[in-house]
Amino acid sequence: MLNGEKSISRPLRWAMIGGGRTGQVGYKHRTGALRDNTAFRLVAGAFDIDPERGRDFGVNLGVDPSRCYPDYQTMFEEEAKRPDGAEVVSIATPNGTHYEITKASLNAGMHVICEKPLFFEIAQVEEIKRLAEQKNKIVGVTYGFSGHPMLFQARKMIENGELGEIRIVSLRYTHGFSATEDAEKYSEAQKWRVDPKIAGPSFVIGDLSTHTYYMSQLMLPDLKIKQLLCDRQSFIKSRAPLEDNVHMLMHYDNGAVGTAWFSAVDAGYMESQTIRIVGSKASIEFSDFQPNRLLYQIQGQPYQILYHGMPYLKKEGLADDRFGALHTEGLGESWANIYLKFARAIEAADRNDINFLRTFVYPDINAGLEGVKWIQNCVRSADSGSVWVDFQ
Ligand code: NAI
């Protein structure tokens, strides 16, 4: 159980790029990083593409005005001159900027925490992975819900064989916020999401499915996708070639099969992500709309609902619990948990603790690489006429 006591020796000097006043995701980063006040301290930022708005925002957050920079290049130059300069940076800017900014951050000697989807190309991730290794820095990826303790409960139950042999995986992340063309008119964040130059080769595959895919992998680390088939379409025609709806079929290497639905045009739906895993003996179901419950359904027995924080959970399912049973934990706690993991990974990298890093489970650059591969394979299948493709 976590209680806010320090888990690293001192708070890391943290900076942000993007995530400014109008940004959708910036506050989630601050919620995560600053939750315990023992892991990160926000010391600098280039918060906004608009330098004035970014400065004003940073000052309002309590950042020293002289460390609210007009752009990230200036930030790296100036912070490098200080003995107490930033040592880790979070990148909360639109997709098309992630690669350049991550590269610049590593070259400036920073650890990096970057938004998903990490980059557009597998080769870019491989290059950055090599650079991070050379510099002895970590690159974390913010799959925001992947810190919820109930996912680790599910992982352990599956590892123990409590579901039997895994047969079926069902993934869903749908909403209706982009059901009409107006979505692009009224939201800056939605406008770039359907521009391939900024969003990359996909809309909902990159924007939504990378989360659910990573969470499913966290629960099923031993199951690898062998082949997949993806069918994507743009119900709002102006979004083409980027899809606002996608269906997928997956074949896993153990013979299991999967289905997935990701959509931004699921009008009226407000329950976000659901992951159902069916084994030969039992099934589990996790929904981030009700994350404090894990459905556990054993064939031939009444349904069970496992509640977070209860002593009957595995130690892995309790390790990152914060409030204890009865008191709801959700997205904010999950972000705090992944940020704490980033902090522990950074401290381990700084002390060259390779053994710790080898076994420590957190959304690292390999998780980012998997997400990029997933997008590439889905797009390749869809654009070849929705055919089965080998997962490369
Ligand atoms: P947004 O458009 O709402 O905000 C982007 C922010 O970055 C704005 O503050 C903007 O001024 C700033 N910015 C843009 N270019 C910049 C630059 N060169 N230097 C400094 N600041 C710059 O976008 P949103 O929705 O917040 O998405 C940002 C990233 O976060 C995307 O990669 C997106 O996929 C990801 N995202 C992740 C979520 C998660 O749960 N992990 C949720 C929402 C978005």
Residues whose N, C-alpha, C, O or C-beta is under 5 A from the ligand:
A	BS01	NAI	I17 G18 G19 G20 R21 T22 G23 Q24 V25 G26 A46 F47 D48 I49 D50 A92 T93 P94 N95 E115 K116 P117 T142 Y143 G144 E188 A189
